[in-house]
Amino acid sequence: MTGWTTADIPSQSGRLAVVTGATGGIGFETACALAAAGAEVVLAGRNDSKGADALARLRAAHPGAAARFARLDLASLTSVAAFAETLRAAGRGIDLLVNNAGVMAPPARQLTADGFELQFATNYLGHFALTARLLPLLRRVAGARVVTLSSMAAHVGLIDLANLQSERAYRPFHAYSMTKLAMLMLALEFQRRSVAAGWGVDGMAAHPGWARTDIISNGPASSGLRAALWRIAKRFLLPLSPPAGPAALPVLFAATSPDARGGGYYGPTRLFEIMGPPGAAKMPARALDAAVAARLWETSERLAGVRFA
């Protein structure tokens, strides 16, 4: 797997891929690479103007690419349901779902219209609901995959089932790391349930390392000393980090490589998984707690009002 690049992506001709958060950063680079390999790509995002711009940039880079933008606000369960219903009404099977979109450590606790903490809703619960609603379309395709984005922050994450909404105390990066651990556990629990129920869909996860994207350059936000230290440190750290293109390689490896397996976790392989070609990533011990994963899954079904077929 050493040296794996976009040149190693197998032909994606005839495949349909849905990428969330695809109007910029890693999501956009993922969508571009899939389109370049022949896939039909749905760029899902919450901002129409950014969506139009992303689509124009993709088509300029890859004339003739089969791509379209569709509005999806993962912080809104109503938007998730409407997006999924549009795809289900079209009736076409989905080969690949990339759960990429996210927000990182806003300084103040914010609630969505549904009453959920913003990071929990956007990074995790919206993707959980989306995956559940699109599962019937994924099951129509042999070898379909769901790739869920986690983060190195998952190593310091802790799932507190009694405080998923950060109601007792809101610490921006603590809430973010919890959602990224939850995303990794979602991928692993999805794979366990897919095998047990015979869904025929592989669930796997990836992390981009330390990517030079807007989500990093703008955060993590906090207050006091941590915020001051971050403003100083990022001036030195960001120039060392890879841009979104190379950082998307672990996602693309998980999405397309014959060597990627259900239940796998993939990331950069050099400098403590900060950068480098994609390969197997170190799994946080907490992510392997199947009992907590099962309880999180059941809680998420209740909160999102969905059930997996």
Phi, psi and omega in degrees: 000349180298131178085008181297131180227182178297339177294341181269359179292124176295161177305132178253016181302133179085357182262148176249125180239139175244124182237119178275153182061039189266009181273356179192172173060219184295323179298316179295315180296324177296313180298318180298314182295321178293319178295320179297330180275001174108359181285152166274127190238133171259115177272109183261131179198168186264350185246116185296318182292320176294325178295317179295319179295316180298318180296320179294319179294320179296315182290330176292322180283329184224078181303137180087358180297143177269099183212151176209156177261141175223137184283131179210117174252105184290347176281354181239117178293334175293317178296319178300314181296319180293317179299312182295322181295324177299316179291320181292326178293328177291332171081003182271139177293148179255128179276329188211129172241121178251109180272089190249327191300152178186164172236154187232113166049057171300144189295330180243148178293127179237146178249143176280174177298335178276355177090016180257151174300138192302314182292318178299318182290312186284311186286324189241298191295321177298320177291323176300312180295320180297315180298319178297316184287333180266355181305318178302325179285325177294324182290344179285345187247125176294130178080018178296152182227147169241117180251121184249131182274126173251207184197159172299339177296341179300335180295336179251007180282155178217125179276113176250097185295341178270356184214043182295337182262011179055040182284326182288320178199136179255113172244115191308307184285331175299315179295320179297312182296327176296318181293327181284328171293320178298322178296319178294318179292328174299315180298316183289320179290324175301315180297317178300315182288326177296317178295315183294322185263354180072036180292331181075021180239131180272133174251131180211169183227161177212157170227150188270000188080217180255089188266143179273077179235174182299326183295331177275313184295333180268351184213187358287141180272149176196191179234165175070218187297319182299318180296318180295316179296321179295319180299326178283313187294323186292338176297328182265328185279320185298321178297339180273345186272150180286151175288179187298325182302300177298327181292339179281350185301318178299325178294315180293324176299311179298325185284331192230337188287137173297341181277347177281140185235150174303136184086358180278160179227125190233145180198182176297155188246007182235155175052059178059036179067023176280323184206177177109175181295156185284152176188191180296135180259156177289129183271124174299138183302322183294335180292340184270004180281095185294329180293315178294320179299319180294320179291322177297319179299311181296320177296320181293321176301319180292314182293322184273347181067037180230161173224140176280133182299000000 
